[in-house]
């Protein structure tokens, strides 16, 4: 089974089993971007605490956050950990949001995001996909584990794995969002570090051998 067909079938099965997820949990695109930075090396519960603190300060807008004193920002996001480093990153993201316009291209914005210290490909692409509605697939640790277990791709190369999805699903923002969310859900529910293979409904895909992935 070729990679494209395997991914299409897996998406259908995941979507059927878990139903639409409608990620990302946020009220505004900028809140999505801030959350994408804060969630690094922590769990979402801690991010929610930090987001609530920022909302109490009424600074969860690019202008307000960028102008907020560093000491106040660091105190607000402390629940998410690494508050000194993350405060610099979210301020840089706020500055970038203030400069964005409708004509900015995906790769141009991505380059600017990746130039910010503390923002890697996963975080940058999360901001692009979920906050800015740009057609780019987010690859994370769940994606690597999922694809390896289902015989689709064994490498841990971010660009190679991302290209796999881009080649299978051309520039579909909603599908990229949903597929990523479904992989995360499945990886937390059944395909965990210690997988619950007995109850997995993707048995056909588990036995598949995929060639010519890229």
PyMOL commands that set and color helices and strands:
alter all, ss='L'
color gray80, all
select helices_A, chain A and resi 3-18+29-38+44-56+62-67+70-76+78-80+83-99+106-114+121-131+141-149+158-168+173-189+197-199+203-206
alter helices_A, ss='H'
color red, helices_A
deselect
rebuild
show_as cartoon
